[in-house]
């Protein structure tokens, strides 16, 4: 999960039993995270964000399809992974895939499917372009 800006974080101090701290420390080491990141990940699992509604998903996919249009074709699978991670963090039960120049969003539990035709990348982008690094939240 991407770390939010400091302005969107709050510091919380609390007490816990020593054996719980030891279990968290072991879990953090096992997953390659800090103890703080382990605690936040565990809390995120137990207290997920409100799931995105269909209209929000539609708006999000349309907005982010613009990012894919600005991305050379060979780098689009990486962008899809970023989008999937973003949707997953927000509790959305969707799968995203590419079929040629078509972005497909399929809801896992509902009969909702959205297909967006992407613009083909320019030939010089394919030969020389590096992926543009866009902030997905802008």
Secondary structure per residue as TSV (DSSP state, phi and psi in degrees):
chain	resnum	aa	ss	phi	psi
A	1	X	-	360.0	137.0
A	2	X	-	-70.6	138.7
A	3	X	-	-76.5	127.8
A	4	X	-	-69.9	158.9
A	5	X	-	-59.1	154.0
A	6	X	G	-54.5	-35.4
A	7	X	G	-64.0	-17.6
A	8	X	G	-107.1	14.6
A	9	X	-	-114.3	155.9
A	10	X	-	-132.0	140.0
A	11	X	-	-92.1	131.5
A	12	X	-	-124.7	128.5
A	13	X	-	-110.6	132.7
A	14	X	-	-153.1	165.9
A	15	X	-	-101.5	150.0
A	16	X	-	-147.8	157.8
A	17	X	-	-64.5	148.1
A	18	X	H	-58.3	-41.9
A	19	X	H	-65.8	-31.8
A	20	X	H	-67.8	-44.3
A	21	X	H	-57.2	-41.7
A	22	X	H	-64.3	-38.3
A	23	X	H	-67.7	-40.2
A	24	X	H	-64.8	-43.0
A	25	X	H	-60.5	-44.3
A	26	X	H	-63.8	-42.3
A	27	X	H	-64.5	-40.4
A	28	X	H	-63.9	-44.6
A	29	X	H	-63.0	-40.4
A	30	X	H	-64.1	-36.5
A	31	X	H	-94.3	0.1
A	32	X	T	72.0	30.5
A	33	X	-	-120.2	165.5
A	34	X	-	-74.3	164.3
A	35	X	H	-61.8	-40.5
A	36	X	H	-59.4	-47.4
A	37	X	H	-63.4	-36.5
A	38	X	H	-64.8	-43.5
A	39	X	H	-64.1	-45.0
A	40	X	H	-62.3	-44.1
A	41	X	H	-61.2	-41.3
A	42	X	H	-66.1	-42.4
A	43	X	H	-65.2	-38.6
A	44	X	H	-60.6	-38.1
A	45	X	H	-65.1	-40.3
A	46	X	H	-83.0	-25.5
A	47	X	S	-130.1	68.1
A	48	X	-	-68.6	157.9
A	49	X	-	-62.7	159.8
A	50	X	-	-61.5	133.5
A	51	X	-	-59.7	147.2
A	52	X	-	-67.7	142.8
A	53	X	-	-85.4	162.7
A	54	X	H	-55.0	-43.6
A	55	X	H	-63.5	-39.3
A	56	X	H	-66.0	-39.5
A	57	X	H	-62.0	-44.5
A	58	X	H	-58.9	-50.0
A	59	X	H	-60.0	-42.0
A	60	X	H	-64.6	-44.1
A	61	X	H	-66.1	-41.2
A	62	X	H	-64.2	-42.8
A	63	X	H	-62.9	-45.4
A	64	X	H	-79.7	-17.8
A	65	X	H	-65.1	-27.0
A	66	X	H	-62.4	-38.1
A	67	X	H	-63.7	-41.1
A	68	X	H	-65.9	-36.3
A	69	X	H	-62.7	-30.2
A	70	X	T	-87.8	3.3
A	71	X	S	-108.2	131.5
A	72	X	-	-55.9	144.6
A	73	X	G	-51.3	-41.4
A	74	X	G	-67.9	-17.5
A	75	X	G	-100.0	-1.9
A	76	X	H	-64.5	-36.1
A	77	X	H	-59.3	-35.2
A	78	X	H	-63.3	-43.6
A	79	X	H	-62.7	-40.1
A	80	X	H	-59.2	-42.7
A	81	X	H	-61.4	-42.3
A	82	X	H	-59.9	-43.6
A	83	X	H	-65.2	-42.2
A	84	X	H	-61.1	-42.6
A	85	X	H	-61.8	-41.8
A	86	X	H	-63.7	-46.3
A	87	X	H	-63.9	-41.4
A	88	X	H	-59.9	-42.5
A	89	X	H	-62.4	-29.3
A	90	X	T	-94.1	8.2
A	91	X	T	79.4	15.6
A	92	X	-	-80.3	133.9
A	93	X	-	-99.8	69.7
A	94	X	E	-131.0	155.4
A	95	X	E	-117.7	139.1
A	96	X	E	-115.7	141.4
A	97	X	E	-149.1	165.2
A	98	X	E	-115.1	136.3
A	99	X	E	-127.9	93.9
A	100	X	T	66.5	-120.5
A	101	X	T	-101.7	25.0
A	102	X	E	-114.7	124.8
A	103	X	E	-89.1	127.8
A	104	X	E	-118.9	126.1
A	105	X	E	-113.5	124.6
A	106	X	E	-124.5	122.3
A	107	X	E	-73.9	137.0
A	108	X	S	-71.6	-32.3
A	109	X	S	-116.3	4.0
A	110	X	S	-135.0	160.7
A	111	X	S	-83.0	62.1
A	112	X	-	-123.6	121.7
A	113	X	E	-137.7	132.3
A	114	X	E	-127.1	130.4
A	115	X	E	-121.2	131.2
A	116	X	E	-125.1	123.6
A	117	X	E	-78.3	125.4
A	118	X	-	-93.8	155.3
A	119	X	-	-75.3	139.4
A	120	X	-	-65.6	146.1
A	121	X	-	-70.0	149.2
A	122	X	-	-68.0	146.0
A	123	X	H	-56.6	-37.3
A	124	X	H	-69.9	-27.0
A	125	X	H	-64.6	-39.9
A	126	X	H	-66.9	-35.5
A	127	X	H	-84.0	-38.6
A	128	X	H	-122.3	-16.6
A	129	X	-	-73.4	140.3
A	130	X	-	-101.9	154.1
A	131	X	-	-64.5	135.1
A	132	X	-	-77.2	136.9
A	133	X	-	-97.9	100.0
A	134	X	-	-100.4	143.6
A	135	X	-	-77.1	120.5
A	136	X	T	-66.6	-14.8
A	137	X	T	-95.3	-0.1
A	138	X	-	-89.8	360.0
